[in-house]
């Protein structure tokens, strides 16, 4: 999340076929899918920018999004310095202070800053994004995954949802703040890091070696938020205030090897299958975190009567057997109420006619804040109950999950700005199923949220890490403006 940009100058028309196609397709598409106001109230910072200039920023967002999606930063191996070059060229042209750090060949982070303009300053604000993307198989895509092609009202490409879209919005915000000569009473820091999709070395390296450049920041905006679009309306604006943490497990079954023409009942593959069957049949206990209780209570009025009753008293609901069964079938609810276990990888013999001495599998375990990884591991071992099957953590260390509170200026700004763009949609705190790098910044005393300035249907959101990842053109045009208003509400004099 390959360098090369086209930069349109404000005051001059931006002429490019892709933009014209985008505008035409977006107009036809917008009436069915856009459930928000493109013209917020006069209280918004962006409302003081002329309509012509705002349109030019939107044009740039579309062009830059296409260019950025063409930068292949598949991890592994990452090659994030390609994305660093993309960002740095724009930042240099805009006269925005920035520094690039290549901590290993081909991989690095980029830091940029707009300094405060007041005599006294509040603590900085960080706009964080990761540049790497997950793997993709072009044979399963409608368009090449690194084409940045505009088709059917969408911009297609790996990273369009996770999270080159948000990195692009942050970049445009930095450019808007600079070009509009916005008076800031706190530094605004742009930080693009490598390797989030694998080990997280980019953030770890930056915190360890360049922590001073974070400037004792007070606030951070990162990925993780969700603005769900249903039936043409935004159902809710979900602000990620906390995340589950990863606890990956490696399962190895041991057995007698031999020729596959003579089956061995207790072979390693057979033992592994039996162990995995027991693990997948196991149900971790349901438990309710305060933030989940608040989220479900806020959402109750938008649900059918039976579900609304359950959401309003979720602690009572989880004691009901039928509700417990319903939770297991509801992917959007199940992860909020329990630690989860997913089978993701398996391996055995390298030849079909050979019974191997070992067979293995990897489990992606996600633990709610406050969970005990050792206790869960002991329980999984008890469930397997086979001395010839070993289960060990893949993580070098377990990072305990954490939260950020909601009683602060940033959360208040998100609530107010979202209310202007998405009137009637509740703004709710949310726990994210996946790990985000907010976990690494909160221990530094930073309030860190996942906030997404874009809306997405469930189908569009499901393309994240999947096939045909894409984002609507109109979202790319509008999203940076929403983020600009949030940042301005917190950082403008």
C-alpha distance (Angstrom), angle and dihedral (degrees) to the residues before:
residue distance angle dihedral
X1 . . .
X2 9.20 . .
X3 3.67 103.0 .
X4 3.79 122.0 -123.9
X5 3.77 126.7 107.9
X6 3.78 141.9 -167.6
X7 3.77 111.5 -141.8
X8 3.78 120.8 -160.5
X9 3.79 117.4 -155.8
X10 3.78 119.7 -131.4
X11 3.77 110.6 -114.3
X12 3.79 92.0 35.5
X13 3.81 127.3 82.0
X14 3.80 115.9 -105.5
X15 3.78 107.4 -135.7
X16 3.75 119.4 -170.5
X17 3.77 131.8 134.4
X18 3.80 93.6 -129.0
X19 3.78 91.4 57.0
X20 3.80 92.5 49.3
X21 3.81 90.8 49.5
X22 3.80 90.1 47.1
X23 3.77 93.0 52.4
X24 3.80 94.1 47.8
X25 3.79 94.5 47.3
X26 3.78 92.7 43.7
X27 3.79 93.4 53.8
X28 3.79 90.9 55.9
X29 3.78 92.2 45.7
X30 3.78 102.5 41.1
X31 3.79 100.0 75.8
X32 3.79 91.8 63.0
X33 3.77 100.4 41.1
X34 3.78 112.5 26.9
X35 3.76 112.6 87.7
X36 3.75 101.3 171.3
X37 3.75 142.6 77.0
X38 3.78 117.7 -95.8
X39 3.79 89.7 -166.3
X40 3.82 110.2 58.5
X41 3.77 121.8 -167.6
X42 3.78 122.9 -74.5
X43 3.79 88.3 -99.7
X44 3.82 90.0 74.9
X45 3.79 118.7 96.5
X46 3.80 91.7 -133.6
X47 3.83 91.0 58.3
X48 3.81 87.8 71.0
X49 3.80 90.4 61.6
X50 3.80 115.2 85.8
X51 3.79 118.5 -103.9
X52 3.82 90.1 -119.9
X53 3.79 92.7 55.3
X54 3.81 92.3 44.6
X55 3.80 89.7 53.3
X56 3.79 90.0 51.3
X57 3.80 90.8 52.2
X58 3.80 88.4 50.7
X59 3.80 90.2 50.6
X60 3.78 89.9 52.0
X61 3.79 90.9 49.3
X62 3.82 91.1 56.8
X63 3.81 93.4 46.7
X64 3.80 94.2 45.6
X65 3.80 92.2 45.2
X66 3.79 90.5 55.9
X67 3.79 91.8 47.1
X68 3.80 93.3 47.0
X69 3.80 93.1 49.9
X70 3.82 88.1 56.2
X71 3.80 90.1 61.8
X72 3.81 105.2 96.6
X73 3.80 107.4 -142.1
X74 3.79 97.3 156.2
X75 3.80 109.6 166.9
X76 2.96 115.4 -113.0
X77 2.98 102.7 69.0
X78 3.81 94.5 10.4
X79 3.81 104.2 -166.4
X80 3.79 87.3 -164.6
X81 3.81 92.6 165.4
X82 3.82 84.9 80.1
X83 3.79 88.2 62.7
X84 3.79 90.6 42.9
X85 3.81 87.6 57.3
X86 3.81 90.5 50.1
X87 3.80 92.6 52.3
X88 3.79 95.7 39.3
X89 3.80 94.6 53.9
X90 3.80 91.3 56.0
X91 3.80 94.4 42.6
X92 3.82 91.3 49.1
X93 3.81 91.0 49.9
X94 3.79 90.3 50.5
X95 3.79 93.3 48.7
X96 3.81 93.5 -118.5
X97 3.80 115.5 152.0
X98 3.80 110.5 -112.4
X99 3.79 143.4 159.3
X100 3.80 131.2 -159.2
X101 3.80 123.1 -149.2
X102 3.81 121.1 -164.4
X103 3.80 100.6 -168.3
X104 3.82 93.8 175.2
X105 3.83 127.4 9.9
X106 3.80 109.9 -68.9
X107 3.80 94.8 1.6
X108 3.74 128.6 89.5
X109 3.79 152.3 125.3
X110 3.78 132.8 -108.0
X111 3.81 125.8 -144.8
X112 3.79 126.0 -170.7
X113 3.78 133.0 172.5
X114 3.77 141.7 -163.1
X115 3.83 104.6 -160.8
X116 3.78 124.1 -139.0
X117 3.80 115.9 -96.9
X118 3.80 98.1 -154.0
X119 3.79 126.4 93.5
X120 3.77 89.9 -120.3
X121 3.76 122.4 37.2
X122 3.73 138.5 -160.8
X123 3.80 120.8 -137.2
X124 3.84 115.5 -68.8
X125 3.77 128.9 -94.3
X126 3.83 121.2 -135.8
X127 3.81 128.0 -148.9
X128 3.80 103.7 -159.4
X129 3.80 128.3 -168.6
X130 3.79 138.2 157.9
X131 3.79 122.4 -129.4
X132 3.80 101.6 -156.9
X133 3.80 124.6 90.2
X134 3.78 134.0 -161.7
X135 3.79 124.3 -101.8
X136 3.81 122.4 -80.1
X137 3.80 136.0 -164.2
X138 3.79 108.4 -139.7
X139 3.82 91.5 -159.9
X140 3.83 88.8 70.3
X141 3.82 96.0 48.1
X142 3.79 128.2 89.5
X143 3.81 89.0 -140.6
X144 3.83 130.5 21.5
X145 3.83 107.5 -79.6
X146 3.82 93.8 -127.6
X147 3.80 97.5 42.3
X148 3.81 100.2 96.2
X149 3.80 84.4 -148.0
X150 3.80 121.5 174.3
X151 3.80 110.4 -135.5
X152 3.82 133.7 152.6
X153 3.79 92.6 -3.1
X154 3.82 93.5 -52.6
X155 3.78 137.6 103.2
X156 3.81 105.7 -135.6
X157 3.78 127.4 -151.8
X158 3.77 146.7 105.1
X159 3.78 105.9 -77.5
X160 3.81 96.2 30.0
X161 3.81 88.7 120.4
X162 3.83 101.1 18.4
X163 2.93 103.0 66.4
X164 3.79 124.7 -62.4
X165 3.79 87.1 90.8
X166 3.79 91.7 63.4
X167 3.80 93.3 40.8
X168 3.80 87.3 53.9
X169 3.81 91.9 50.5
X170 3.80 90.2 50.5
X171 3.80 90.8 50.2
X172 3.81 92.0 51.2
X173 3.81 90.2 48.9
X174 3.80 90.3 54.2
X175 3.81 90.0 50.3
X176 3.80 92.2 47.6
X177 3.80 92.8 50.1
X178 3.81 90.0 49.5
X179 3.81 99.2 44.1
X180 3.80 94.3 43.3
X181 3.81 90.1 49.7
X182 3.80 91.0 -129.4
X183 3.81 114.5 -167.2
X184 3.81 107.2 -123.3
X185 3.76 126.9 -163.7
X186 3.79 92.9 -167.7
X187 3.82 133.4 35.2
X188 3.80 114.9 -97.8
X189 3.80 110.7 -146.6
X190 3.81 124.9 -162.9
X191 3.81 113.1 -157.0
X192 3.82 123.1 -178.1
X193 3.79 114.4 -176.8
X194 3.79 137.9 -170.8
X195 3.77 133.2 -126.7
X196 3.80 102.4 22.4
X197 3.81 92.3 138.0
X198 3.81 93.5 59.3
X199 3.79 124.7 19.2
X200 3.78 103.5 -16.3
X201 3.79 96.8 -123.0
X202 3.81 93.1 148.8
X203 3.78 96.0 62.8
X204 3.80 93.0 36.2
X205 3.81 91.3 52.4
X206 3.79 93.5 46.8
X207 3.80 94.4 49.4
X208 3.81 91.3 46.8
X209 3.82 98.6 43.7
X210 3.82 107.5 22.3
X211 3.77 104.6 28.2
X212 3.83 91.8 131.2
X213 3.82 88.7 66.8
X214 3.80 88.6 65.0
X215 3.79 86.6 68.0
X216 3.81 97.8 -148.3
X217 3.80 87.8 -65.8
X218 3.76 120.7 -156.9
X219 3.81 101.1 -160.1
X220 3.81 137.9 30.2
X221 3.81 131.9 -173.9
X222 3.80 118.0 -159.1
X223 3.81 139.9 150.9
X224 3.77 122.6 -64.2
X225 3.79 104.8 83.6
X226 3.78 121.4 117.4
X227 3.81 129.4 -157.0
X228 3.78 103.8 -173.0
X229 3.80 117.3 -151.1
X230 3.81 115.7 -155.6
X231 3.80 126.4 172.1
X232 3.78 91.2 -12.8
X233 3.80 95.2 -51.9
X234 3.79 133.8 95.4
X235 3.81 105.2 -111.4
X236 3.80 94.0 -165.8
X237 3.77 143.7 -22.8
X238 3.79 104.9 -123.5
X239 3.80 116.0 -158.6
X240 3.79 113.7 -162.0
X241 3.80 105.3 -131.2
X242 3.80 95.0 161.9
X243 3.78 141.5 7.7
X244 3.75 140.0 -151.2
X245 3.77 115.0 -109.2
X246 3.79 128.1 -127.4
X247 3.78 123.2 -110.8
X248 3.79 106.1 174.1
X249 3.79 117.5 -166.2
X250 3.81 131.3 -157.7
X251 3.81 114.9 -149.1
X252 3.81 118.6 -163.1
X253 3.80 124.5 -176.4
X254 3.80 118.9 -162.1
X255 3.80 126.7 -154.8
X256 3.80 146.9 142.4
X257 3.81 112.5 -66.7
X258 3.78 123.6 -140.0
X259 3.79 149.4 132.9
X260 3.79 111.6 -45.1
X261 3.81 91.0 -135.0
X262 3.81 86.9 75.6
X263 3.81 109.0 51.7
X264 3.80 118.7 -138.4
X265 3.82 110.9 -151.3
X266 3.81 94.1 -153.1
X267 3.80 96.5 41.0
X268 3.77 119.1 145.9
X269 3.84 93.7 -106.0
X270 3.81 91.4 49.6
X271 3.81 91.6 48.8
X272 3.79 90.0 48.3
X273 3.82 93.0 51.7
X274 3.80 91.5 50.1
X275 3.81 91.7 47.5
X276 3.79 92.6 49.0
X277 3.79 91.4 47.7
X278 3.80 89.7 56.5
X279 3.79 93.0 46.1
X280 3.81 93.7 49.6
X281 3.81 91.0 48.1
X282 3.81 90.7 53.2
X283 3.81 117.1 98.4
X284 3.78 118.5 -153.2
X285 3.83 114.3 -137.9
X286 3.79 119.3 -87.3
X287 3.79 116.1 -118.6
X288 3.79 133.8 170.8
X289 3.79 123.0 -133.0
X290 3.82 117.2 -156.3
X291 3.81 91.6 -117.8
X292 3.81 90.8 52.5
X293 3.78 90.7 47.7
X294 3.81 89.5 52.4
X295 3.82 92.3 47.0
X296 3.81 94.1 50.5
X297 3.79 92.9 44.7
X298 3.81 89.8 52.4
X299 3.80 90.7 49.4
X300 3.82 96.0 46.1
X301 3.80 95.4 91.1
X302 3.82 90.0 57.6
X303 3.82 94.0 54.9
X304 3.84 133.2 79.1
X305 3.82 114.2 -85.6
X306 3.82 97.3 -98.5
X307 3.78 94.1 48.4
X308 3.80 91.3 41.9
X309 3.81 90.3 58.8
X310 3.78 90.3 51.7
X311 3.79 93.0 47.4
X312 3.80 92.4 50.2
X313 3.81 91.1 56.0
X314 3.77 104.5 23.9
X315 3.80 94.0 159.1
X316 3.78 90.0 62.2
X317 3.80 93.3 40.6
X318 3.80 94.8 58.6
X319 3.82 89.2 61.8
X320 3.81 90.6 63.0
X321 3.81 114.8 94.4
X322 3.79 94.8 -144.7
X323 3.79 91.7 50.5
X324 3.80 89.5 50.4
X325 3.80 89.2 55.0
X326 3.79 91.4 46.8
X327 3.81 91.0 51.6
X328 3.80 91.4 57.4
X329 3.81 90.0 56.6
X330 3.82 94.8 46.4
X331 3.80 109.0 79.8
X332 3.80 92.2 -173.0
X333 3.81 92.6 55.3
X334 3.79 104.3 31.6
X335 3.82 96.3 68.9
X336 3.82 91.6 50.4
X337 3.79 93.7 58.6
X338 3.80 105.7 40.5
X339 3.76 147.6 20.7
X340 3.81 107.2 -90.7
X341 3.80 134.3 -143.4
X342 3.81 122.5 -158.1
X343 3.80 126.4 -178.7
X344 3.81 106.6 -135.5
X345 3.82 111.4 157.5
X346 3.82 137.6 30.0
X347 3.78 134.9 178.4
X348 3.78 140.7 173.5
X349 3.76 136.5 139.6
X350 3.76 124.0 10.4
X351 3.81 90.3 -141.8
X352 3.79 131.2 50.1
X353 3.82 93.9 -134.0
X354 3.81 95.9 50.2
X355 3.79 124.8 85.0
X356 3.82 103.7 -149.1
X357 3.83 126.7 -138.7
X358 3.81 89.6 -128.1
X359 3.79 137.2 30.9
X360 3.77 123.3 -174.9
X361 3.77 144.9 -169.1
X362 3.80 137.2 -173.7
X363 3.78 124.1 -136.1
X364 3.79 124.6 -157.1
X365 3.79 104.1 -145.3
X366 3.81 119.5 -174.9
X367 3.80 118.7 -164.5
X368 3.79 126.5 -159.1
X369 3.80 118.8 -126.2
X370 3.78 109.1 -78.6
X371 3.80 92.9 26.9
X372 3.79 123.0 138.0
X373 3.82 112.8 -128.9
X374 3.80 94.5 -169.7
X375 3.79 92.4 53.1
X376 3.79 91.5 48.7
X377 3.81 92.1 48.7
X378 3.81 90.7 50.3
X379 3.80 89.7 50.6
X380 3.81 93.3 50.1
X381 3.81 89.9 50.2
X382 3.80 89.3 50.5
X383 3.81 90.9 50.4
X384 3.83 91.8 51.8
X385 3.80 92.4 45.8
X386 3.80 96.2 -176.4
X387 3.83 121.1 124.8
X388 3.82 89.2 -156.9
X389 3.81 91.4 62.0
X390 3.79 119.1 75.0
X391 3.81 123.9 -163.9
X392 3.80 119.5 -166.7
X393 3.80 135.4 165.4
X394 3.80 118.0 -101.1
X395 3.79 92.0 -158.4
X396 3.79 116.3 96.1
X397 3.77 87.3 -147.5
X398 3.77 136.1 5.7
X399 3.79 114.2 -120.3
X400 3.76 109.8 -152.3
X401 3.79 113.3 -131.9
X402 3.81 118.4 -111.8
X403 3.82 142.9 -170.3
X404 3.77 140.6 -140.4
X405 3.82 120.5 -140.8
X406 3.80 122.2 -119.3
X407 3.82 100.2 -139.4
X408 3.79 98.9 95.6
X409 3.80 144.0 90.4
X410 3.81 96.1 -93.8
X411 3.79 96.1 54.0
X412 3.78 89.5 44.7
X413 3.82 90.2 51.7
X414 3.81 91.8 49.9
X415 3.80 90.2 50.3
X416 3.81 94.4 49.3
X417 3.81 96.9 42.9
X418 3.80 92.5 45.4
X419 3.78 89.1 51.2
X420 3.80 90.4 57.7
X421 3.79 95.6 48.7
X422 3.82 98.2 34.1
X423 3.81 105.3 31.3
X424 3.78 113.1 -164.8
X425 3.79 95.9 15.6
X426 3.80 112.9 120.0
X427 3.80 117.8 -123.3
X428 3.79 105.9 -138.2
X429 3.81 136.6 178.8
X430 3.77 111.7 -115.8
X431 3.78 141.6 -167.6
X432 3.81 112.8 -135.5
X433 3.80 119.9 -138.4
X434 3.81 93.3 -144.1
X435 3.77 129.2 61.1
X436 3.78 117.6 -102.1
X437 3.76 129.7 -173.4
X438 3.79 90.8 -110.4
X439 3.79 82.6 92.0
X440 3.80 90.5 69.1
X441 3.81 96.7 48.7
X442 3.79 102.8 45.4
X443 3.82 93.3 70.1
X444 3.84 86.3 60.6
X445 3.79 89.6 65.0
X446 3.81 95.3 -98.3
X447 3.79 123.1 138.2
X448 3.81 100.7 -132.1
X449 3.79 126.0 -170.3
X450 3.74 137.3 174.8
X451 3.80 105.6 -130.0
X452 3.79 123.7 168.5
X453 3.83 119.0 -162.7
X454 3.81 90.1 -161.4
X455 3.80 130.9 78.3
X456 3.80 123.2 -139.5
X457 3.77 138.0 -178.4
X458 3.77 117.9 -125.0
X459 3.81 89.1 -104.1
X460 3.80 91.8 52.8
X461 3.80 92.4 45.3
X462 3.79 90.9 50.9
X463 3.81 90.2 62.6
X464 3.81 87.5 72.4
X465 3.83 104.2 110.5
X466 3.82 85.9 -1.9
X467 3.78 137.3 88.5
X468 3.82 125.2 -64.7
X469 3.81 95.2 19.3
X470 3.79 108.2 -169.2
X471 3.79 146.2 150.9
X472 3.79 129.8 -147.4
X473 3.80 114.5 -101.6
X474 3.79 91.2 -130.7
X475 3.79 90.2 55.5
X476 3.79 90.4 54.4
X477 3.79 89.5 50.2
X478 3.81 94.9 49.2
X479 3.81 104.8 31.3
X480 3.82 98.5 76.1
X481 3.81 89.7 53.5
X482 3.81 91.5 55.5
X483 3.80 91.7 48.9
X484 3.81 90.3 46.2
X485 3.80 90.2 56.6
X486 3.81 91.8 49.7
X487 3.82 92.7 49.3
X488 3.79 92.0 45.0
X489 3.79 91.4 51.0
X490 3.80 89.2 58.1
X491 3.80 104.1 32.1
X492 3.80 108.4 28.7
X493 3.79 120.2 101.7
